[in-house]
Amino acid sequence: METVYTHSSDTPLVVVGGSAAGVAAVEAAREAGYDGPAIILHAEDRPPYKRTKISKTMVDDPERDAFALHDDAWYREQRVECRTDCEVVSVDARRQVVTLGDASALPYGALVLALGAEPVLPGVAGLDTVPVHMPYTQAAVEDLTAFVKARLQQRGACAVSIIGCGITALEVADQLLQLGASVHLFGRGRRLMRGALNSDVQAHLRQRMLTAGLTLYENREVRSVGVSGDTVEVLHGLSELGSPADAHGPAVAIGPAGTRTGAGAGSRSGAGSRGASETRTTDALVVACGLIPRTIPGIAEAGLGQPGNGIPVDRTLQVVGHEGVFACGDCARHPDDRITWLWRDAKRQGAVAGENAARLLGGLSSSSTLKEYRYVPFRLKTAVFGDYYFSISAPDSEFLEDDESPATCVDRSENRYRALWVREGRVVRIVMMNDQEHADDYMAAVVEGWSPERVRGL
């Protein structure tokens, strides 16, 4: 049966997901002249907010609406209905209807899927039997902060074990140390924020973490966890990614000021199936191992992609095979099989999806004239353990480890650092530390393809 699409401003623009991409889609639709009803369906208990802030500000005890993308007045002025605590259970693209958690059906004229991402759960035995904090929503970070503060007040100490060594794990670790907790970080290798920082900056960051009082378990993986009273027992051992004598050093725990620790307080040694193992007692277990594209029930049945693998889109961000349905942000899988994972990229995608949805709702008869999305450079920035870190790469430049593609030139001065990668006379990647005042210049350098001489003159 052939699907007949009836894109009309009489039926609403529906956005599933209160992410950066979802809000940007509504903003762009309004700017493009769409004047019909617009509805954001948001699963969380508060209006959409800037997620990149939540793992950076735990010690500040921010207000609930501190990171809101818009206040209530904006939604009223723009005539945007934002439904919180609203679960979408299925999408019927043929009938142009989404079904909500209360079993009601909501028709749409155009649909934007801005589902975002959800945490990766590592294959750790017993993980489903213990309390786990996954700091990827504001409510989850609030719960973790409240737990740590309460335990510190009750007992004067709180031990937190974190699985993961990416940007979220490191930001949370930094904040918890500032709150007064003792923090143990487990990494399966020795690459901190792999894919963003080079080995020089990783080595500096590692030392700063240890100086701050963090205990770093390198080349270690958590094998199992279990409840022990009101604490959690964490069994960890040598990672399959490393060996006791691999190229990056032994699998050891390194404590404050670089001291190498054995079992130590709170740990018990034992034997595991892959060599020596230890058990550590912790008050709170944090899992921050990265993200996968979020899905909703029935998405595969609707022909909108496979769960956890992203929703395939064309260059206009229209879902392949489904006119009038768009996907953007962390849930969108692009024609070259790429998922971007970046806040600013998600906003750009949302803007393109929203503008294209507005064009269809405005009566555009052909999708061939829709706007195409173009990648933006990969950019990471964070301030942790007393330093500012910045990394940017051109969209068409692949990240390679240092031994495969060393930096073309490196500049060091006092506590500042800058490494450049150059291709055909143009700077394609920059890793920088503690030169925040020139961050916008470095962004422009990669976007515009500056010469290395021009960049080094900053």
N, C-alpha and C positions, 0 to 999 in steps of 0.2 A: 504494500500500500504506500503510495507516495505521500510524503508529509507536505502539508500546506501551511506555510508560515504566515501569520497575520500580525506583522509588526505594527503596532498602533499605539499612539499616545493615550488611548483609552485604557489600555492595560499597562501595568507599571513596569518600570525598570526595576528589577529585583537583583540585589547584590547579596550573595551568600558569603558571609564572613566580614567581620568588622576589623579587618587588617588595614595596614597602610595602603595596600593596593585597592581594597574595597572602598575606602573613603575617597581615595583619589579618583576612582571611577565615577562616583557620584558628583564630585567637584567638577570633573571634566565634562560630564554630560550636561550639567547646568551651564557651564561656560560655552558649550557648543550650541546652546539654544534650546535644549530639551526642557520643556515646561510642564511635562506630565508628572504623574505620581512616581515617587522614588522611595524604595524601601530597602533598608539594610537589615539583614537577619544575622544577629550576633549572638553566639552561644554563651558568651561570658556574662557575668552579673553586673557589668558596668559598661558605659559607652566606650567606643574604640579609643585606644591610647597608644603612645609611642613605646613599643616594646623594648627598644634598644636602651632605654633609660633604666629599666627596672633592676638590672643586675649591677648597676653602677652606683646606686644611691641608698643601699640598705641602711647605712649608718645615719642617714639624714632623716629617717622616719617620715617619708613624704606623705602628704595628704592623698586620699583616695583618688582625687581628680587632678593630681599634680601633672600628670602626663597626658591628659585628655587631648585628643587631636582637635576637638572643637567643644565649645560650651553649648549649653542647652539653647541659647539664643540663636546660634548659627543654624541648628537643625530646624528651629521654627522659621527663621527668615528664609532659608532655602527650601522649606516645605519638604524636608526629608524625614521620613518616619524611620527611627532606629529602634528596632525591637531587641531588647536584651533578654538573656536567658531563653533564647529562641533556638531550638534545635531543628535542623532540617534532616529528615530521615530518608527522603528519596527525591529524585528528579525524573520527571517524565518529559523528555525533550520533544517527543512527538506531539503530545497534547499541550505542551508549554505550561506545565504545572509543577510546582514543588509541593511536597507534602511535609507538614510540620509535625513536631513531636506530639501535639495534641490531636493529631489525625486530621486537622483541617487542611484544605487544599488552597494554594495561592497561585492564581494564574499570573503569567508574566508576558510582556510584549518583547522584552529582551532580558537575557539572564547573564550576569557576570559572576563567575565562580572565583572568589578570592579567599580560598579556604586557609591559606597560610600553611604552616608546617606543624608537625607534632614530634615529640621527643623520641629518639631512638632508645629502645630498651635492650641493653646488652644481654647476651645469653648467660645469665648468672643464676645458678641453682638457688632456689628459695627466694628470689627477688619478689615474687608475688605474695610472700608470707610476712614481709616486714614493711614498716612505714618507709616510704621513699619520697624524697623531695626532688621535684624536677622544676628548676627555676626558670620556666619559660613563659609564665603568665604572672601578672601582677599579684593575683590572689595567692599563687604558690609561693612567691617570694615573700609576701606578707606573712604567710604561715611559717615559713622557715625562720624568718627574722624573729617572730614572736616566740617560737620554740627555743631558739638559742638564748634570747634574752631571759626567758623564764628559767631555763636550766642554769644559766649563770647566776641569777638571783637566788635560786634555791640552793645551789651546791657550790657556787664560786668557781665552777669550771664547766666547760662543755667541749667535748671532742666531736669533730665533724670529719667524716671521710667523704671525699669527692671522687667519683669515677669520671674521668675525662680530663683532657688538657687543652681544650680549645678556648676560644675567647670567653664564652659564658662561664666555663669552669674557673678560669683564672680571675675574672671579675668578681665572681661570688666568693672565691677564696680570699681575695684581697679585702673585701668588705667584712667577711666573717672574722678575719684576723683583727681588723680594726674594732670590731664589736667586743673582742676579748676571747674568742674561741680559739682552741688549738685545732689546726687544720692539717689533714693528711690527704695528699693528692696522689691518685693512682693513674699512671700513664702507661699504655702498652708499649710505647717506644720512648724515644728521647727527643721528639720533635714538638716543641711548644708552639701552638698556633700554626701548625704545619700548613703550608700553602700560602702563608702570608708573610712570615718572617724568615730571613735567611739565618744561617748558622751563627754568624757573628752576634746578631741581635738576640737570638735564642739563648746563647751562652750568657750574655749580659742579663737577660730577663731571669734566667735560672738562678744566677747568683743573687739578684735582688729579691727573689722569692725566698731564698734560704735565709738571707739577712733579715727579712721581715719576720722570720720565725716559723715558716711553713716547713713541713716534712714532706719531701717529694720521693715517691716510690717510682723509680724509673724502670722500664722494661718489666713492669709487673702488671698482672691482671687479676681482678677479683674473680674468684672461682665460685664461691658460694657465700650466702649470708643467711643468718637465722636470728630469731628473737632470743634474747637472754634477759629475762626480767623486763626492765624498762630501757634496755640498751640493745644494740645490734652487734652480733659477732660477724666479723668480716674475714673470710679466709682468702688469702691471696698468694700467688706464686709466680714463677717465671712466665713471662708472656711468650706465646708462640711466635711473636714477631721478633723476639730477641733471644739471645743466648748469653750465658755468663761471660763470654769473651767476644761479643760481637764488635763491630767496628765503632760503635758509639759508647763502649764501656760496659761495665758489669751491671747486672740487675741488683741494685741496692737501694736502700732507703737513705736519703741524704737529709740530715736534720738542720736546724738553725746553725748559721755560720759555717755551713759546709761540713759539719761533722757527720761521719758515716755511722749509722746506727745498726745494731743487731736487732734482736727481738725487742729489747727495751721494755719500758713500762707500757702496760696495756697490750703487749704482744706475747704470743706463745708460738714456739717453733714446732713444726711437725713435718710430715712427709706427704707429698702430693703425687699424683700420677705423672706429673711432668717435672719432678724434682722437688727441692725443699720448698715448704710452704710455711706461712705464719698466719696466726689468727690475731686480729686486733679488735678490741672492744671499742665501740663508738657510740656516742649519744644520738647522732643524726647521720643518715646516709643520704647523700646528694648524688643524683645521676644527671650528668651533663655531657652526654656522649655525642651530641649533635642532633640533627633533625632529618626527617623524611617528609615528603609531601603529605599533607593532611588529606583525608578522604572522608566521605560520608557514606552511610549505608546505601546500597543500591546503585552506587556510581558505575560499577562494572556492568550491571544489568542494563543500565541506561545507555551503554556504549560510550561512556565518557572517560575511559581509561581504566587501568588496573590499580587497585588500592596500593598505596605506598610507592607507586612508580610515576606519579604525576599524570596530568591530563594533557594529551597531545594537542598542540595548537599550531596554526599556520602563522605566517608572518604578520597577520593582522590581529593575532591573538584570538582568533575565532577557533573554537574547538573543531578539530578535523571531523568533517561529516555532519556538523550540526550548525546550520545557519542560525544566527541570532543568539548563540550561546558562546560566551567568551570566558577565558580563564587567564589569570594573571598572578604574578607574584610567585611565592614559593611552591604553589601547587601546579604551575604550568611547565610542561615539558616542551621545549622549542624544537623547530624542525631539525636542528643539528644535535638533538638529544640532550641539550643543555638545560639545567635548572640553575637559576642565578643566585638565590639565597641572600640577596642583599636588600636592605631596607630601601635605599634610594632607588635601586633598580625596580623594586616592587611598586614604588610610587609612580615611576615612569610608565611601567606596564599598565597600572591601573588607569592612568590618564589616557593612554591609547585605547584601552578596552572601553572606557566610558565614552570617549568621543565617538568611537565606531558604533557603539550601541545607540548613541543619540542619533547618528546618521541613519541607521536602520529604522529607528522609531519615528524619524522625521520623514520617512517615505522614500529613502534611497532604494532604488529597485535592484541594484546590483552590488554584491559584496566585492567586486573587482576593483572598485574605487575607494575602498576603505584604507585608512592610514596604516602603514607598516611600522612595526616596532624595530628599533635599532638598539643594540646592546650599548651599555655604558661601561666605562672601565670598572674593574673590580677594585673596591677601596675598603680598607679596614682601618679603623682608628680607635684607640682606647688609651686610657690613662690608668695604669695599674702599678702597684708596688713602687710608687714614687716617680715613675717615668711616663712619658707620652710616646706611643708607638703609632706609626703610620705606614701603610703599605698600599700601593696602587699599581695596577697592571693594565695594559691596553687590552681591550676585549679579545683581540686575535692573537695574544701572546700567551703561550702555555707556560705554566709554572714548572720549573725544573729544580731539583735539589742542587745545592751548591756544587757537588762533585760532577754534575752533568752540565751545568751552565753557571759558572762563577760570574760574579758581578764584573762589569767592564771597568768600573772605577769606584773607589771607596774614599770618602773623606771623613776624617775624625778630627774633632777639636773639643777639648775639655770633656763635657758629658754629652756632646752631640755626635751623631753618626748619620751618614748618608751613603747609600750604595745605589749605583745606577746600572741598568742593563740597557745596552744600545744595540739597535738593529738598523743597518743601512743608514747610519748617521742620525737616527732618531731615537730618543729615549722612550722605551716601551715599558719600563718597570722601575719603580723607586721604592726602596725601604728606608725609612727615616726614623730617627729617635731624637726627641727633645728639640725639635725645630718647628714647633707648632705655628709660629708666626708666618711661616712660609708654606703651610699646608695647602692653601688655595693655589699658590704658584706651582707646587708640585702636581696638583690636580690638572692645572692648565697645561703643564709641560707634557704630560702623557696624552691628554686629549688632543693637543695641537701638534704633538711630535716635535718638541724643542730639540735643539742640538745639545749634546752633553756640556759643551762650553757655556752655553747660556744658563743651564741649570746650575752648574758649579759656580757661576758668578753671583748667585743669590746670597 
